[in-house]
Amino acid sequence: MPKGVTRRRPRTRAALLKAALETFAEHGFHATTIEQICERAGYTRGAYYSNFASKEELFLALFDEHSDRTVRRLAEAIDALTADEYTLTRLAELAARVEPDERDWYLVTTEFTLHAIRDPQAAWVLARHDERLRAEIARGLTLVLRRAGRELTVDPDLFARLLIALREGGLAQSYVEPAELPPGSLERQFLAPLLEVSTRELPGRVPGPGAATDPGPGPAADPAAESGPTDQSKRSGSDAVI
């Protein structure tokens, strides 16, 4: 492939993804045609098929992009926390944030999920992408809780499923009744208590006053602290994401 085409490919792909999300949200996944996506993106069908084999593949690329962006946003917010802000309540507040552009993605992913429920092959493929997202959530949650001096007492993958269910179920109600239940309301009210009853103090850590909901940094909050202060142990951790 010519070098100029290679350099343009990421730009073409990004434009097609953006156009697809907008068109899917506006017309629906099934009703949207490849021609509509190409027209909105300003590219030809040839450019489309050089990047994606089908609308399903395009959706899954959107899924991975959205997952990466959500994880990155949360990681950046957690990274900005100071040691005394590392509480279950504060972590729940960060996890409850819903970006203004989330509604479009919710419309698209809900429709594709219904499609997957009807189509076993689509369900199998979507489940693989869901699995990777849950693994990232479980890994990040474990790191976050460790730095807060706590650990899960339940299976991390199952807890990740519960977090996703709370998020998606809450958004379904919020987008129908935004005045009654603003997006993120259920997480803000129930996520911190849920984390409290599903976690415990790390073994060997001396709990302070209110440690269950407001743990201090403590020497056990980061294993690296035992060997002395380092740049990593002073930070909340850029890879500490829920």
ZADO-1210 file (C-alpha; in nm, 4 decimals, padded with zeros to 6 digits):
<atoms>
<atom x="00.0000" y="00.0000" z="00.0000" code="MET" pos="1"/>
<atom x="00.1403" y="00.3490" z="-00.0877" code="PRO" pos="2"/>
<atom x="00.2785" y="00.5362" z="00.2103" code="LYS" pos="3"/>
<atom x="00.0370" y="00.8266" z="00.1602" code="GLY" pos="4"/>
<atom x="-00.2579" y="00.5886" z="00.1833" code="VAL" pos="5"/>
<atom x="-00.1129" y="00.4340" z="00.4985" code="THR" pos="6"/>
<atom x="-00.0880" y="00.7754" z="00.6643" code="ARG" pos="7"/>
<atom x="-00.4439" y="00.8659" z="00.5627" code="ARG" pos="8"/>
<atom x="-00.5980" y="00.5408" z="00.6829" code="ARG" pos="9"/>
<atom x="-00.6330" y="00.6330" z="01.0556" code="PRO" pos="10"/>
<atom x="-00.7926" y="00.9640" z="00.9548" code="ARG" pos="11"/>
<atom x="-01.0340" y="00.7878" z="00.7194" code="THR" pos="12"/>
<atom x="-01.1229" y="00.5304" z="00.9824" code="ARG" pos="13"/>
<atom x="-01.1856" y="00.7969" z="01.2468" code="ALA" pos="14"/>
<atom x="-01.4140" y="00.9912" z="01.0114" code="ALA" pos="15"/>
<atom x="-01.6131" y="00.6788" z="00.9261" code="LEU" pos="16"/>
<atom x="-01.6522" y="00.5894" z="01.2952" code="LEU" pos="17"/>
<atom x="-01.7750" y="00.9379" z="01.3818" code="LYS" pos="18"/>
<atom x="-02.0179" y="00.9413" z="01.0901" code="ALA" pos="19"/>
<atom x="-02.1445" y="00.5935" z="01.1783" code="ALA" pos="20"/>
<atom x="-02.2161" y="00.6835" z="01.5405" code="LEU" pos="21"/>
<atom x="-02.4092" y="00.9945" z="01.4368" code="GLU" pos="22"/>
<atom x="-02.6028" y="00.8129" z="01.1654" code="THR" pos="23"/>
<atom x="-02.6790" y="00.5085" z="01.3798" code="PHE" pos="24"/>
<atom x="-02.8073" y="00.7346" z="01.6579" code="ALA" pos="25"/>
<atom x="-03.0204" y="00.9354" z="01.4153" code="GLU" pos="26"/>
<atom x="-03.1682" y="00.6584" z="01.1985" code="HIS" pos="27"/>
<atom x="-03.1015" y="00.3355" z="01.3899" code="GLY" pos="28"/>
<atom x="-02.8486" y="00.0601" z="01.3305" code="PHE" pos="29"/>
<atom x="-03.0613" y="-00.1467" z="01.0924" code="HIS" pos="30"/>
<atom x="-03.2098" y="00.1464" z="00.9002" code="ALA" pos="31"/>
<atom x="-02.8725" y="00.3099" z="00.8368" code="THR" pos="32"/>
<atom x="-02.7107" y="00.2257" z="00.5047" code="THR" pos="33"/>
<atom x="-02.3421" y="00.2159" z="00.4249" code="ILE" pos="34"/>
<atom x="-02.4062" y="00.4859" z="00.1653" code="GLU" pos="35"/>
<atom x="-02.5413" y="00.7194" z="00.4364" code="GLN" pos="36"/>
<atom x="-02.2318" y="00.6642" z="00.6481" code="ILE" pos="37"/>
<atom x="-02.0011" y="00.7273" z="00.3535" code="CYS" pos="38"/>
<atom x="-02.1895" y="01.0404" z="00.2521" code="GLU" pos="39"/>
<atom x="-02.1710" y="01.1869" z="00.6015" code="ARG" pos="40"/>
<atom x="-01.8038" y="01.0987" z="00.6353" code="ALA" pos="41"/>
<atom x="-01.7192" y="01.2278" z="00.2886" code="GLY" pos="42"/>
<atom x="-01.5704" y="00.9005" z="00.1633" code="TYR" pos="43"/>
<atom x="-01.6526" y="00.6369" z="-00.0957" code="THR" pos="44"/>
<atom x="-01.7751" y="00.2809" z="-00.0452" code="ARG" pos="45"/>
<atom x="-01.4275" y="00.1694" z="-00.1416" code="GLY" pos="46"/>
<atom x="-01.2819" y="00.3623" z="00.1513" code="ALA" pos="47"/>
<atom x="-01.5452" y="00.2065" z="00.3768" code="TYR" pos="48"/>
<atom x="-01.4728" y="-00.1499" z="00.2734" code="TYR" pos="49"/>
<atom x="-01.0997" y="-00.0995" z="00.3024" code="SER" pos="50"/>
<atom x="-01.1606" y="-00.0426" z="00.6751" code="ASN" pos="51"/>
<atom x="-01.4711" y="-00.2456" z="00.7635" code="PHE" pos="52"/>
<atom x="-01.6245" y="-00.5612" z="00.6199" code="ALA" pos="53"/>
<atom x="-01.9770" y="-00.4939" z="00.7531" code="SER" pos="54"/>
<atom x="-02.1913" y="-00.2708" z="00.9720" code="LYS" pos="55"/>
<atom x="-02.1482" y="-00.5228" z="01.2523" code="GLU" pos="56"/>
<atom x="-01.7713" y="-00.4880" z="01.2362" code="GLU" pos="57"/>
<atom x="-01.8096" y="-00.1107" z="01.2337" code="LEU" pos="58"/>
<atom x="-02.0272" y="-00.1218" z="01.5452" code="PHE" pos="59"/>
<atom x="-01.7748" y="-00.3388" z="01.7284" code="LEU" pos="60"/>
<atom x="-01.5014" y="-00.0873" z="01.6423" code="ALA" pos="61"/>
<atom x="-01.7255" y="00.1820" z="01.7901" code="LEU" pos="62"/>
<atom x="-01.7762" y="-00.0361" z="02.0978" code="PHE" pos="63"/>
<atom x="-01.4022" y="-00.0698" z="02.1557" code="ASP" pos="64"/>
<atom x="-01.3431" y="00.3008" z="02.0923" code="GLU" pos="65"/>
<atom x="-01.6167" y="00.3996" z="02.3381" code="HIS" pos="66"/>
<atom x="-01.4841" y="00.1571" z="02.6002" code="SER" pos="67"/>
<atom x="-01.1304" y="00.2932" z="02.5660" code="ASP" pos="68"/>
<atom x="-01.2497" y="00.6521" z="02.5879" code="ARG" pos="69"/>
<atom x="-01.4651" y="00.5866" z="02.8948" code="THR" pos="70"/>
<atom x="-01.1814" y="00.4080" z="03.0742" code="VAL" pos="71"/>
<atom x="-00.9361" y="00.6843" z="02.9834" code="ARG" pos="72"/>
<atom x="-01.1658" y="00.9627" z="03.1074" code="ARG" pos="73"/>
<atom x="-01.2176" y="00.7868" z="03.4380" code="LEU" pos="74"/>
<atom x="-00.8468" y="00.7129" z="03.4736" code="ALA" pos="75"/>
<atom x="-00.7630" y="01.0803" z="03.4236" code="GLU" pos="76"/>
<atom x="-01.0193" y="01.1845" z="03.6840" code="ALA" pos="77"/>
<atom x="-00.8870" y="00.9315" z="03.9355" code="ILE" pos="78"/>
<atom x="-00.5311" y="01.0368" z="03.8577" code="ASP" pos="79"/>
<atom x="-00.6166" y="01.3877" z="03.9752" code="ALA" pos="80"/>
<atom x="-00.7276" y="01.2726" z="04.3219" code="LEU" pos="81"/>
<atom x="-00.5231" y="01.3582" z="04.6261" code="THR" pos="82"/>
<atom x="-00.4554" y="01.0942" z="04.8911" code="ALA" pos="83"/>
<atom x="-00.7302" y="01.2158" z="05.1247" code="ASP" pos="84"/>
<atom x="-00.9838" y="01.2101" z="04.8398" code="GLU" pos="85"/>
<atom x="-00.9392" y="00.8360" z="04.7941" code="TYR" pos="86"/>
<atom x="-01.2723" y="00.7398" z="04.9505" code="THR" pos="87"/>
<atom x="-01.5478" y="00.5107" z="04.8318" code="LEU" pos="88"/>
<atom x="-01.7837" y="00.8069" z="04.8132" code="THR" pos="89"/>
<atom x="-01.5480" y="01.0069" z="04.5924" code="ARG" pos="90"/>
<atom x="-01.4764" y="00.7090" z="04.3678" code="LEU" pos="91"/>
<atom x="-01.8504" y="00.6516" z="04.3285" code="ALA" pos="92"/>
<atom x="-01.8998" y="01.0153" z="04.2299" code="GLU" pos="93"/>
<atom x="-01.6387" y="00.9855" z="03.9573" code="LEU" pos="94"/>
<atom x="-01.7872" y="00.6590" z="03.8287" code="ALA" pos="95"/>
<atom x="-02.1333" y="00.8196" z="03.8200" code="ALA" pos="96"/>
<atom x="-02.0327" y="01.0889" z="03.5713" code="ARG" pos="97"/>
<atom x="-02.2221" y="01.0706" z="03.2433" code="VAL" pos="98"/>
<atom x="-02.0836" y="01.2677" z="02.9505" code="GLU" pos="99"/>
<atom x="-02.3293" y="01.4695" z="02.7346" code="PRO" pos="100"/>
<atom x="-02.2491" y="01.2556" z="02.4292" code="ASP" pos="101"/>
<atom x="-02.3422" y="00.9322" z="02.6095" code="GLU" pos="102"/>
<atom x="-02.7048" y="00.9402" z="02.4935" code="ARG" pos="103"/>
<atom x="-02.6124" y="00.8775" z="02.1285" code="ASP" pos="104"/>
<atom x="-02.3968" y="00.5811" z="02.2250" code="TRP" pos="105"/>
<atom x="-02.6710" y="00.4426" z="02.4497" code="TYR" pos="106"/>
<atom x="-02.9192" y="00.4467" z="02.1624" code="LEU" pos="107"/>
<atom x="-02.6766" y="00.2665" z="01.9319" code="VAL" pos="108"/>
<atom x="-02.5532" y="00.0024" z="02.1747" code="THR" pos="109"/>
<atom x="-02.9037" y="-00.0771" z="02.3011" code="THR" pos="110"/>
<atom x="-03.0266" y="-00.1461" z="01.9492" code="GLU" pos="111"/>
<atom x="-02.7254" y="-00.3626" z="01.8689" code="PHE" pos="112"/>
<atom x="-02.7720" y="-00.5566" z="02.1922" code="THR" pos="113"/>
<atom x="-03.1295" y="-00.6365" z="02.0890" code="LEU" pos="114"/>
<atom x="-02.9943" y="-00.7473" z="01.7514" code="HIS" pos="115"/>
<atom x="-02.7422" y="-00.9725" z="01.9288" code="ALA" pos="116"/>
<atom x="-03.0130" y="-01.1281" z="02.1448" code="ILE" pos="117"/>
<atom x="-03.1897" y="-01.2376" z="01.8259" code="ARG" pos="118"/>
<atom x="-02.8749" y="-01.3414" z="01.6394" code="ASP" pos="119"/>
<atom x="-02.6558" y="-01.6078" z="01.8094" code="PRO" pos="120"/>
<atom x="-02.3482" y="-01.5223" z="01.6024" code="GLN" pos="121"/>
<atom x="-02.3747" y="-01.1515" z="01.6819" code="ALA" pos="122"/>
<atom x="-02.4323" y="-01.2424" z="02.0472" code="ALA" pos="123"/>
<atom x="-02.1155" y="-01.4537" z="02.0559" code="TRP" pos="124"/>
<atom x="-01.9043" y="-01.1754" z="01.9053" code="VAL" pos="125"/>
<atom x="-02.0528" y="-00.9034" z="02.1277" code="LEU" pos="126"/>
<atom x="-01.9955" y="-01.1216" z="02.4343" code="ALA" pos="127"/>
<atom x="-01.6226" y="-01.1375" z="02.3536" code="ARG" pos="128"/>
<atom x="-01.6019" y="-00.7576" z="02.3467" code="HIS" pos="129"/>
<atom x="-01.8101" y="-00.7332" z="02.6649" code="ASP" pos="130"/>
<atom x="-01.5718" y="-00.9787" z="02.8280" code="GLU" pos="131"/>
<atom x="-01.2678" y="-00.7646" z="02.7470" code="ARG" pos="132"/>
<atom x="-01.4384" y="-00.4549" z="02.8859" code="LEU" pos="133"/>
<atom x="-01.5340" y="-00.6367" z="03.2076" code="ARG" pos="134"/>
<atom x="-01.1769" y="-00.7580" z="03.2491" code="ALA" pos="135"/>
<atom x="-01.0542" y="-00.3981" z="03.2261" code="GLU" pos="136"/>
<atom x="-01.3172" y="-00.2816" z="03.4748" code="ILE" pos="137"/>
<atom x="-01.2322" y="-00.5630" z="03.7177" code="ALA" pos="138"/>
<atom x="-00.8580" y="-00.4997" z="03.6880" code="ARG" pos="139"/>
<atom x="-00.8961" y="-00.1264" z="03.7398" code="GLY" pos="140"/>
<atom x="-01.1397" y="-00.1647" z="04.0273" code="LEU" pos="141"/>
<atom x="-00.8990" y="-00.3980" z="04.2052" code="THR" pos="142"/>
<atom x="-00.6210" y="-00.1386" z="04.1733" code="LEU" pos="143"/>
<atom x="-00.8439" y="00.1465" z="04.2861" code="VAL" pos="144"/>
<atom x="-00.9631" y="-00.0386" z="04.5932" code="LEU" pos="145"/>
<atom x="-00.6116" y="-00.1498" z="04.6839" code="ARG" pos="146"/>
<atom x="-00.4947" y="00.2100" z="04.6862" code="ARG" pos="147"/>
<atom x="-00.7955" y="00.2922" z="04.9031" code="ALA" pos="148"/>
<atom x="-00.6914" y="00.0150" z="05.1424" code="GLY" pos="149"/>
<atom x="-00.9693" y="-00.2275" z="05.0500" code="ARG" pos="150"/>
<atom x="-01.0325" y="-00.5417" z="04.8437" code="GLU" pos="151"/>
<atom x="-01.3386" y="-00.7059" z="04.6917" code="LEU" pos="152"/>
<atom x="-01.5038" y="-00.9927" z="04.8760" code="THR" pos="153"/>
<atom x="-01.6942" y="-01.1029" z="04.5639" code="VAL" pos="154"/>
<atom x="-01.5868" y="-01.2224" z="04.2211" code="ASP" pos="155"/>
<atom x="-01.4481" y="-00.9173" z="04.0311" code="PRO" pos="156"/>
<atom x="-01.6032" y="-01.0228" z="03.6996" code="ASP" pos="157"/>
<atom x="-01.9480" y="-01.0596" z="03.8552" code="LEU" pos="158"/>
<atom x="-01.9092" y="-00.7238" z="04.0280" code="PHE" pos="159"/>
<atom x="-01.8146" y="-00.5684" z="03.6934" code="ALA" pos="160"/>
<atom x="-02.1351" y="-00.7135" z="03.5485" code="ARG" pos="161"/>
<atom x="-02.3301" y="-00.5541" z="03.8345" code="LEU" pos="162"/>
<atom x="-02.1682" y="-00.2150" z="03.7717" code="LEU" pos="163"/>
<atom x="-02.2581" y="-00.2344" z="03.4031" code="ILE" pos="164"/>
<atom x="-02.6147" y="-00.3356" z="03.4867" code="ALA" pos="165"/>
<atom x="-02.6483" y="-00.0431" z="03.7276" code="LEU" pos="166"/>
<atom x="-02.5108" y="00.1956" z="03.4678" code="ARG" pos="167"/>
<atom x="-02.7159" y="00.0762" z="03.1727" code="GLU" pos="168"/>
<atom x="-03.0348" y="00.0219" z="03.3702" code="GLY" pos="169"/>
<atom x="-03.0061" y="00.3654" z="03.5256" code="GLY" pos="170"/>
<atom x="-02.9472" y="00.5340" z="03.1914" code="LEU" pos="171"/>
<atom x="-03.2490" y="00.3596" z="03.0385" code="ALA" pos="172"/>
<atom x="-03.4694" y="00.5198" z="03.3038" code="GLN" pos="173"/>
<atom x="-03.2880" y="00.8542" z="03.2962" code="SER" pos="174"/>
<atom x="-03.3268" y="00.9030" z="02.9219" code="TYR" pos="175"/>
<atom x="-03.6995" y="00.8340" z="02.9525" code="VAL" pos="176"/>
<atom x="-03.7453" y="01.0541" z="03.2616" code="GLU" pos="177"/>
<atom x="-03.4470" y="01.2928" z="03.2711" code="PRO" pos="178"/>
<atom x="-03.6189" y="01.5368" z="03.5062" code="ALA" pos="179"/>
<atom x="-03.7136" y="01.2659" z="03.7555" code="GLU" pos="180"/>
<atom x="-03.3856" y="01.0739" z="03.7405" code="LEU" pos="181"/>
<atom x="-03.0890" y="01.2691" z="03.5981" code="PRO" pos="182"/>
<atom x="-02.8189" y="01.0459" z="03.4445" code="PRO" pos="183"/>
<atom x="-02.5854" y="00.9015" z="03.7064" code="GLY" pos="184"/>
<atom x="-02.8295" y="00.9444" z="03.9952" code="SER" pos="185"/>
<atom x="-02.8501" y="00.5771" z="04.0881" code="LEU" pos="186"/>
<atom x="-02.4708" y="00.5367" z="04.0942" code="GLU" pos="187"/>
<atom x="-02.4264" y="00.8493" z="04.3067" code="ARG" pos="188"/>
<atom x="-02.6769" y="00.7231" z="04.5617" code="GLN" pos="189"/>
<atom x="-02.6054" y="00.3500" z="04.5734" code="PHE" pos="190"/>
<atom x="-02.2560" y="00.2759" z="04.4414" code="LEU" pos="191"/>
<atom x="-02.0624" y="00.3794" z="04.7540" code="ALA" pos="192"/>
<atom x="-02.2788" y="00.1656" z="04.9903" code="PRO" pos="193"/>
<atom x="-02.2565" y="-00.1193" z="04.7386" code="LEU" pos="194"/>
<atom x="-01.8778" y="-00.0948" z="04.7369" code="LEU" pos="195"/>
<atom x="-01.8716" y="-00.0834" z="05.1164" code="GLU" pos="196"/>
<atom x="-02.0681" y="-00.4062" z="05.1621" code="VAL" pos="197"/>
<atom x="-01.8778" y="-00.5805" z="04.8808" code="SER" pos="198"/>
<atom x="-01.5280" y="-00.4973" z="05.0079" code="THR" pos="199"/>
<atom x="-01.3185" y="-00.5258" z="05.3239" code="ARG" pos="200"/>
<atom x="-01.0091" y="-00.3683" z="05.4691" code="GLU" pos="201"/>
<atom x="-00.6872" y="-00.5117" z="05.3329" code="LEU" pos="202"/>
<atom x="-00.5378" y="-00.7674" z="05.5738" code="PRO" pos="203"/>
<atom x="-00.2891" y="-00.6071" z="05.8109" code="GLY" pos="204"/>
<atom x="-00.4174" y="-00.2565" z="05.7562" code="ARG" pos="205"/>
<atom x="-00.5084" y="-00.0636" z="06.0687" code="VAL" pos="206"/>
<atom x="-00.8461" y="00.1021" z="06.0027" code="PRO" pos="207"/>
<atom x="-00.8949" y="00.4571" z="06.1126" code="GLY" pos="208"/>
<atom x="-01.2157" y="00.6403" z="06.2053" code="PRO" pos="209"/>
<atom x="-01.4723" y="00.5997" z="05.9295" code="GLY" pos="210"/>
<atom x="-01.2365" y="00.3757" z="05.7337" code="ALA" pos="211"/>
<atom x="-01.5182" y="00.1774" z="05.5747" code="ALA" pos="212"/>
<atom x="-01.6338" y="00.4781" z="05.3723" code="THR" pos="213"/>
<atom x="-01.3372" y="00.7130" z="05.4045" code="ASP" pos="214"/>
<atom x="-01.0127" y="00.5139" z="05.4041" code="PRO" pos="215"/>
<atom x="-00.6855" y="00.6998" z="05.4351" code="GLY" pos="216"/>
<atom x="-00.3859" y="00.6351" z="05.2137" code="PRO" pos="217"/>
<atom x="-00.2114" y="00.4093" z="05.4713" code="GLY" pos="218"/>
<atom x="00.1063" y="00.2099" z="05.4029" code="PRO" pos="219"/>
<atom x="-00.0948" y="-00.0826" z="05.2677" code="ALA" pos="220"/>
<atom x="-00.2789" y="00.1282" z="05.0113" code="ALA" pos="221"/>
<atom x="00.0017" y="00.0565" z="04.7667" code="ASP" pos="222"/>
<atom x="00.2418" y="-00.2371" z="04.8009" code="PRO" pos="223"/>
<atom x="00.5207" y="-00.0182" z="04.6628" code="ALA" pos="224"/>
<atom x="00.4989" y="00.1944" z="04.9796" code="ALA" pos="225"/>
<atom x="00.6719" y="-00.0791" z="05.1803" code="GLU" pos="226"/>
<atom x="00.9967" y="-00.0208" z="04.9948" code="SER" pos="227"/>
<atom x="00.9914" y="00.3547" z="05.0418" code="GLY" pos="228"/>
<atom x="00.8318" y="00.6468" z="04.8557" code="PRO" pos="229"/>
<atom x="00.8419" y="00.6379" z="04.4780" code="THR" pos="230"/>
<atom x="00.6755" y="00.8434" z="04.2087" code="ASP" pos="231"/>
<atom x="00.4238" y="00.5652" z="04.1527" code="GLN" pos="232"/>
<atom x="00.3294" y="00.5315" z="04.5201" code="SER" pos="233"/>
<atom x="00.2672" y="00.9068" z="04.5509" code="LYS" pos="234"/>
<atom x="00.0156" y="00.9039" z="04.2669" code="ARG" pos="235"/>
<atom x="-00.3399" y="00.7785" z="04.2524" code="SER" pos="236"/>
<atom x="-00.2313" y="00.5795" z="03.9469" code="GLY" pos="237"/>
<atom x="-00.3178" y="00.6442" z="03.5834" code="SER" pos="238"/>
<atom x="-00.4118" y="00.2803" z="03.5328" code="ASP" pos="239"/>
<atom x="-00.6325" y="00.2718" z="03.8413" code="ALA" pos="240"/>
<atom x="-00.9690" y="00.2760" z="03.6684" code="VAL" pos="241"/>
<atom x="-01.3106" y="00.1336" z="03.7450" code="ILE" pos="242"/>
</atoms>
